[in-house]
Amino acid sequence: IEEYDRYNQDLIAAANERLDGLSYDTEKAKKSFRDISAGKEKLSESNTLTTEKLKRENQAFLSEKEREASNQRYDKRKELFDKDHGQKKHVDDYILPEGAEDLPEGISENSYQLNEGRMTVIERTVKIGNRVQHYRKVISKTGTYYFKNDRSITEQIWKSETQNIGD
């Protein structure tokens, strides 16, 4: 029995040594993980600060660009409004087109037939100073069409601008 007790004591001592060694290894591993964790926390905090700084810089950059774009829009709009104050040009401000030197002052009218008489075209040229406007009235089977400088106009404009020059 003594031998058996010694054997048990040896087993218990060996088990205690193993437990002490394991607890030392466990403590060492815990310390190592704590060190790594602390390093990662510092790195994470550093990354967060860097990210926040970059966000602020980006926001400042975008704000600056928006302000510049707003100023450019304002300047462009101001330039457009300053360009023409809605004042009409004086008749002498126009440049007389080529071939219009021989036109008499006032209204000149010319008419002719097209498509074997199916269409009648009445052309009126209005000259006031250096300003020359060309009007055309086309009468066909499908209707009557009015033009000023090759742009469509109404009958009222045709009448008011080509018949009432002296008014």
C-alpha positions as YAML, in Angstrom:
chain: A
units: angstrom
residues:
- id: 1
  name: ILE
  ca: [0.00, 0.00, 0.00]
- id: 2
  name: GLU
  ca: [2.88, 2.30, 0.69]
- id: 3
  name: GLU
  ca: [4.06, 1.77, -2.77]
- id: 4
  name: TYR
  ca: [0.62, 2.50, -4.05]
- id: 5
  name: ASP
  ca: [0.48, 5.75, -2.01]
- id: 6
  name: ARG
  ca: [3.84, 6.83, -3.41]
- id: 7
  name: TYR
  ca: [2.67, 6.04, -6.87]
- id: 8
  name: ASN
  ca: [-0.49, 8.14, -6.31]
- id: 9
  name: GLN
  ca: [1.56, 10.97, -4.87]
- id: 10
  name: ASP
  ca: [3.85, 10.86, -7.89]
- id: 11
  name: LEU
  ca: [0.80, 10.98, -10.16]
- id: 12
  name: ILE
  ca: [-0.69, 13.88, -8.22]
- id: 13
  name: ALA
  ca: [2.63, 15.75, -8.28]
- id: 14
  name: ALA
  ca: [2.96, 15.19, -12.04]
- id: 15
  name: ALA
  ca: [-0.62, 16.35, -12.57]
- id: 16
  name: ASN
  ca: [0.03, 19.48, -10.49]
- id: 17
  name: GLU
  ca: [3.17, 20.23, -12.49]
- id: 18
  name: ARG
  ca: [1.22, 19.85, -15.71]
- id: 19
  name: LEU
  ca: [-1.53, 22.14, -14.39]
- id: 20
  name: ASP
  ca: [1.03, 24.74, -13.32]
- id: 21
  name: GLY
  ca: [2.66, 24.59, -16.75]
- id: 22
  name: LEU
  ca: [-0.70, 24.86, -18.49]
- id: 23
  name: SER
  ca: [-1.84, 27.77, -16.36]
- id: 24
  name: TYR
  ca: [1.50, 29.52, -17.06]
- id: 25
  name: ASP
  ca: [1.00, 28.94, -20.82]
- id: 26
  name: THR
  ca: [-2.60, 30.13, -20.55]
- id: 27
  name: GLU
  ca: [-1.57, 33.31, -18.73]
- id: 28
  name: LYS
  ca: [1.17, 33.88, -21.28]
- id: 29
  name: ALA
  ca: [-1.33, 33.45, -24.16]
- id: 30
  name: LYS
  ca: [-3.84, 35.77, -22.44]
- id: 31
  name: LYS
  ca: [-1.15, 38.43, -22.03]
- id: 32
  name: SER
  ca: [-0.14, 38.04, -25.66]
- id: 33
  name: PHE
  ca: [-3.78, 38.40, -26.80]
- id: 34
  name: ARG
  ca: [-4.27, 41.44, -24.56]
- id: 35
  name: ASP
  ca: [-1.18, 43.06, -26.10]
- id: 36
  name: ILE
  ca: [-2.44, 42.31, -29.61]
- id: 37
  name: SER
  ca: [-5.91, 43.57, -28.73]
- id: 38
  name: ALA
  ca: [-4.51, 46.80, -27.27]
- id: 39
  name: GLY
  ca: [-2.44, 47.31, -30.44]
- id: 40
  name: LYS
  ca: [-5.49, 46.73, -32.60]
- id: 41
  name: GLU
  ca: [-7.54, 49.17, -30.51]
- id: 42
  name: LYS
  ca: [-4.86, 51.82, -31.00]
- id: 43
  name: LEU
  ca: [-4.73, 51.04, -34.73]
- id: 44
  name: SER
  ca: [-8.52, 51.13, -34.96]
- id: 45
  name: GLU
  ca: [-8.62, 54.47, -33.13]
- id: 46
  name: SER
  ca: [-5.93, 55.82, -35.44]
- id: 47
  name: ASN
  ca: [-7.84, 54.60, -38.51]
- id: 48
  name: THR
  ca: [-11.04, 56.19, -37.21]
- id: 49
  name: LEU
  ca: [-9.30, 59.52, -36.70]
- id: 50
  name: THR
  ca: [-7.75, 59.34, -40.18]
- id: 51
  name: THR
  ca: [-11.11, 58.49, -41.72]
- id: 52
  name: GLU
  ca: [-12.84, 61.36, -39.93]
- id: 53
  name: LYS
  ca: [-10.10, 63.76, -41.03]
- id: 54
  name: LEU
  ca: [-10.45, 62.62, -44.66]
- id: 55
  name: LYS
  ca: [-14.24, 63.01, -44.46]
- id: 56
  name: ARG
  ca: [-13.86, 66.59, -43.19]
- id: 57
  name: GLU
  ca: [-11.32, 67.41, -45.91]
- id: 58
  name: ASN
  ca: [-13.57, 65.91, -48.59]
- id: 59
  name: GLN
  ca: [-16.59, 67.83, -47.27]
- id: 60
  name: ALA
  ca: [-14.57, 71.06, -47.28]
- id: 61
  name: PHE
  ca: [-13.43, 70.34, -50.86]
- id: 62
  name: LEU
  ca: [-17.00, 69.67, -52.01]
- id: 63
  name: SER
  ca: [-18.26, 72.81, -50.26]
- id: 64
  name: GLU
  ca: [-15.56, 74.88, -51.95]
- id: 65
  name: LYS
  ca: [-16.43, 73.43, -55.37]
- id: 66
  name: GLU
  ca: [-20.14, 74.10, -54.81]
- id: 67
  name: ARG
  ca: [-19.38, 77.68, -53.80]
- id: 68
  name: GLU
  ca: [-17.21, 78.17, -56.90]
- id: 69
  name: ALA
  ca: [-19.93, 76.71, -59.15]
- id: 70
  name: SER
  ca: [-22.52, 78.96, -57.53]
- id: 71
  name: ASN
  ca: [-20.31, 82.01, -58.09]
- id: 72
  name: GLN
  ca: [-19.75, 81.02, -61.72]
- id: 73
  name: ARG
  ca: [-23.51, 80.62, -62.26]
- id: 74
  name: TYR
  ca: [-24.12, 84.01, -60.67]
- id: 75
  name: ASP
  ca: [-21.43, 85.68, -62.79]
- id: 76
  name: LYS
  ca: [-22.73, 84.07, -65.99]
- id: 77
  name: ARG
  ca: [-26.30, 85.09, -65.23]
- id: 78
  name: LYS
  ca: [-25.22, 88.62, -64.37]
- id: 79
  name: GLU
  ca: [-23.24, 88.79, -67.62]
- id: 80
  name: LEU
  ca: [-26.29, 87.66, -69.60]
- id: 81
  name: PHE
  ca: [-28.53, 90.22, -67.93]
- id: 82
  name: ASP
  ca: [-25.96, 93.01, -68.30]
- id: 83
  name: LYS
  ca: [-25.46, 92.23, -71.97]
- id: 84
  name: ASP
  ca: [-28.89, 93.49, -73.06]
- id: 85
  name: HIS
  ca: [-31.09, 95.60, -70.85]
- id: 86
  name: GLY
  ca: [-34.08, 95.07, -73.10]
- id: 87
  name: GLN
  ca: [-33.53, 98.27, -75.00]
- id: 88
  name: LYS
  ca: [-34.40, 98.19, -78.67]
- id: 89
  name: LYS
  ca: [-31.73, 98.98, -81.19]
- id: 90
  name: HIS
  ca: [-31.97, 102.23, -83.05]
- id: 91
  name: VAL
  ca: [-32.55, 101.80, -86.79]
- id: 92
  name: ASP
  ca: [-29.09, 103.23, -87.53]
- id: 93
  name: ASP
  ca: [-27.46, 100.54, -85.33]
- id: 94
  name: TYR
  ca: [-28.26, 97.90, -87.96]
- id: 95
  name: ILE
  ca: [-25.81, 97.08, -90.73]
- id: 96
  name: LEU
  ca: [-27.38, 97.46, -94.14]
- id: 97
  name: PRO
  ca: [-27.32, 94.09, -95.97]
- id: 98
  name: GLU
  ca: [-25.68, 93.77, -99.37]
- id: 99
  name: GLY
  ca: [-27.96, 94.75, -102.25]
- id: 100
  name: ALA
  ca: [-30.27, 96.75, -100.00]
- id: 101
  name: GLU
  ca: [-28.64, 100.10, -100.84]
- id: 102
  name: ASP
  ca: [-30.97, 100.55, -103.84]
- id: 103
  name: LEU
  ca: [-34.15, 99.78, -101.89]
- id: 104
  name: PRO
  ca: [-36.36, 102.81, -101.33]
- id: 105
  name: GLU
  ca: [-37.19, 103.88, -97.79]
- id: 106
  name: GLY
  ca: [-40.53, 102.41, -96.66]
- id: 107
  name: ILE
  ca: [-42.42, 99.43, -98.10]
- id: 108
  name: SER
  ca: [-41.68, 97.72, -101.43]
- id: 109
  name: GLU
  ca: [-44.06, 95.03, -102.71]
- id: 110
  name: ASN
  ca: [-43.61, 92.32, -105.33]
- id: 111
  name: SER
  ca: [-45.93, 89.41, -106.19]
- id: 112
  name: TYR
  ca: [-45.67, 86.37, -108.43]
- id: 113
  name: GLN
  ca: [-47.29, 83.00, -109.20]
- id: 114
  name: LEU
  ca: [-45.86, 79.52, -108.52]
- id: 115
  name: ASN
  ca: [-46.90, 76.02, -109.66]
- id: 116
  name: GLU
  ca: [-48.76, 77.17, -112.78]
- id: 117
  name: GLY
  ca: [-50.80, 79.72, -110.88]
- id: 118
  name: ARG
  ca: [-51.79, 77.44, -108.00]
- id: 119
  name: MET
  ca: [-49.84, 79.55, -105.47]
- id: 120
  name: THR
  ca: [-49.54, 83.30, -105.15]
- id: 121
  name: VAL
  ca: [-46.61, 84.82, -103.29]
- id: 122
  name: ILE
  ca: [-46.65, 88.43, -102.10]
- id: 123
  name: GLU
  ca: [-43.30, 89.75, -100.89]
- id: 124
  name: ARG
  ca: [-42.98, 92.98, -98.98]
- id: 125
  name: THR
  ca: [-39.68, 94.53, -98.00]
- id: 126
  name: VAL
  ca: [-39.72, 97.14, -95.25]
- id: 127
  name: LYS
  ca: [-36.72, 99.46, -95.02]
- id: 128
  name: ILE
  ca: [-36.42, 101.96, -92.18]
- id: 129
  name: GLY
  ca: [-32.96, 103.48, -91.88]
- id: 130
  name: ASN
  ca: [-30.43, 100.63, -92.05]
- id: 131
  name: ARG
  ca: [-32.97, 98.04, -90.89]
- id: 132
  name: VAL
  ca: [-34.41, 95.81, -93.62]
- id: 133
  name: GLN
  ca: [-37.14, 93.20, -92.96]
- id: 134
  name: HIS
  ca: [-38.42, 90.74, -95.60]
- id: 135
  name: TYR
  ca: [-42.06, 89.61, -95.34]
- id: 136
  name: ARG
  ca: [-43.79, 86.98, -97.45]
- id: 137
  name: LYS
  ca: [-47.43, 85.94, -97.78]
- id: 138
  name: VAL
  ca: [-48.06, 82.60, -99.54]
- id: 139
  name: ILE
  ca: [-51.62, 81.89, -100.67]
- id: 140
  name: SER
  ca: [-52.31, 78.29, -101.73]
- id: 141
  name: LYS
  ca: [-55.20, 75.83, -101.86]
- id: 142
  name: THR
  ca: [-54.33, 74.57, -98.37]
- id: 143
  name: GLY
  ca: [-54.24, 77.98, -96.70]
- id: 144
  name: THR
  ca: [-52.50, 81.31, -96.31]
- id: 145
  name: TYR
  ca: [-49.07, 81.42, -94.69]
- id: 146
  name: TYR
  ca: [-47.09, 84.42, -93.43]
- id: 147
  name: PHE
  ca: [-43.32, 84.75, -92.97]
- id: 148
  name: LYS
  ca: [-40.92, 87.37, -91.64]
- id: 149
  name: ASN
  ca: [-37.25, 86.81, -92.51]
- id: 150
  name: ASP
  ca: [-38.14, 83.17, -93.35]
- id: 151
  name: ARG
  ca: [-39.82, 82.58, -89.98]
- id: 152
  name: SER
  ca: [-43.51, 81.90, -89.63]
- id: 153
  name: ILE
  ca: [-45.62, 84.78, -88.26]
- id: 154
  name: THR
  ca: [-49.33, 85.55, -87.79]
- id: 155
  name: GLU
  ca: [-51.63, 87.49, -90.09]
- id: 156
  name: GLN
  ca: [-51.86, 90.22, -87.45]
- id: 157
  name: ILE
  ca: [-48.06, 90.72, -87.46]
- id: 158
  name: TRP
  ca: [-48.11, 90.77, -91.29]
- id: 159
  name: LYS
  ca: [-50.75, 93.50, -91.30]
- id: 160
  name: SER
  ca: [-49.34, 95.61, -88.47]
- id: 161
  name: GLU
  ca: [-45.71, 95.56, -89.64]
- id: 162
  name: THR
  ca: [-46.22, 95.90, -93.39]
- id: 163
  name: GLN
  ca: [-49.18, 98.29, -93.66]
- id: 164
  name: ASN
  ca: [-48.85, 100.75, -90.78]
- id: 165
  name: ILE
  ca: [-45.31, 102.04, -91.28]
- id: 166
  name: GLY
  ca: [-46.04, 105.73, -90.74]
- id: 167
  name: ASP
  ca: [-48.15, 105.25, -87.59]
...
